[in-house]
Amino acid sequence: MKRTTLQKMATTAVMSALAVILTWVEIQVGPAGGSINIVMLPIIIVAYCYGLAWGVGSGLVVGFVKCIIGGGIGWGLPSILLDYVLAYAAVGLAGIFSGKKWGLGIGAVIGCIARFGVHFISGVTIYAIATNTEIAGVMTSNAWLYSLIYNGLYMLPSSVIVIALAFVLKKPIDTYMGKKKS
């Protein structure tokens, strides 16, 4: 079934709103921030169903709204842009594999890795001033190690859960989209 632009806009709006709502369904990892959640899943679904532009657009909206109403904090505009707007837009890169046989699963992996990459860069560049501290029982002054541990503590479990859910949801999503079984 061919989707019209209006259908794509409506579905993307609903999925983006769902992603924002999922912001509040989380497990806090530590006092410094970071949480395990499935916020990325609706963005990945949009990217898989409608492609790269729609996925990145959904991620941009989710990141911006999450920052505004989700109590986003940062150390200035660069950290807000990286940790919210660009990080969630990066999840939309899952759309690169839209239309491919294993597109949802591979896209989910790519979207999760891309978001981690943006957070990692933010940790190394902007949050490097917080590195003379203990994180997960490790005292470090190395910005790379700090960012890897800090972001890995919540991104790895979130990514595993989101990727697993993407595989579970593939058949219903393909049915909704009118795609052949793959």
Secondary structure, 3 states (H helix, E strand, C coil): CCCCHHHHHHHHHHHHHHHHHHHHCCEECCCCCCEECCCHHHHHHHHHHHCHHHHHHHHHHHHHHHHHHCCCCCCCHHHHHHHHHHHHHHHHHHHHHCCCCCHHHHHHHHHHHHHHHHHHHHHHHCHHHHCCEEECCEEECCHHHHHHHHHHHHHHHHHHHHHHHHHHHHHHHHHHHCCCCC
